[in-house]
Structure formats: C-alpha cells, structure tokens
Amino acid sequence: MYPILSKDMQAPFVYENRCPVSELGAEVKGVLEFRFMEGPRTGEIFTARVDPFTLNVELGTALVPNPFFESWMHF
C-alpha cells in the first residue's frame, strides 16, 4: 500500500502488518521507508526506525483472526 500522509489528515492512517512467527515473545524491529511526494523535498526518501518490541498477549487472552486486516493481507 502507498498511503499519502499529510499534516491535515482528517483520520489517522493505521498500518497493519503480518509476520508469521513460531511462538509469542518474538522480537520485531526494523524501519519504514517514506518518500516526499510534493514540496521542496519531492522525491527525497527518509526512514523511520521501529524500535524493538515483543509480540505478547496478556495471560488468559487468546489470539483470534484480526477482522481489520485487508483481504490482500490474508494468505
């Protein structure tokens, strides 16, 4: 997906990702890449670091399919 993000957006953009892991507690980290689409920095690319975090759930909860994922995210 290639969303257009701007300062005057009326609703937030929510990024969803799917990453198969063999067990909870796996560490996730990385970067997201962005490109300016207009203005004096048009075409310039910058990255935003995603600090490491672990995939966990609270004790007593269960994982269920996420109904908010787009259909193209299901394999």
N, C-alpha and C positions, 0 to 999 in steps of 0.2 A: 504494500500500500504506500502511496505517496501523498500524505496529507499536506495541506497548506496551513501552516500555523502563523497566526498574526496576533499582535497586541490587542486588537479589538474583537477577538473572537467572542461570540455570544455563549458558546458552550465549550467545555474543555474537551480536548482530544484525549481519548483513552487508548493506550497502546496495549494490546494483548499479544502474548507470545506463547508458543507451545514448545516445550522442550522435554522429550522423553528422558526420564531418569529411572534407575533401577530401584531406588529407595529414597524415602524422605530424608532430609538432612543434607542433601547435595548442595554444594555451593554454586551460586550463579554470579557471574560478573561479566563485564565487557564494556563495549562502547556503542553508542548510537551515532550514526553519521547524518549530518544535516547539510543542506545547501541553500544559500540565499537565492531567492527567486526574483527579487526585484531590489531596487535601490542601488546605492553606490557600491555595495559588495556583491552584486549579482554574480552568480556562478561560484562564489567562494564557498569552500566546504569547511565545516568545523565539526568536531566530535564532542560528545558529552559522555563522560565516564559514568558507568553504572557501578557503584561501589558493591563489593561482595555482600551477598546475603544468602541465607539458607532457606530451602523450601521445607517448611514445617507446618504442622497443624496442632492446635491445642488438644490436649489429652481428652478423649471422649468424643472427638469430632471425626467425621468420615469425609473422604474425598468423593465428590459427585461430579458428573459432567457439567461443565460450565455452559449455561444456556446463552451467555452473552458473546461467545466466540462466533465469528463469522463462519459461514458454511465452508469457505475455502480453507479454513484452519483445521478442519477435521480430515484425518487421513483414513 
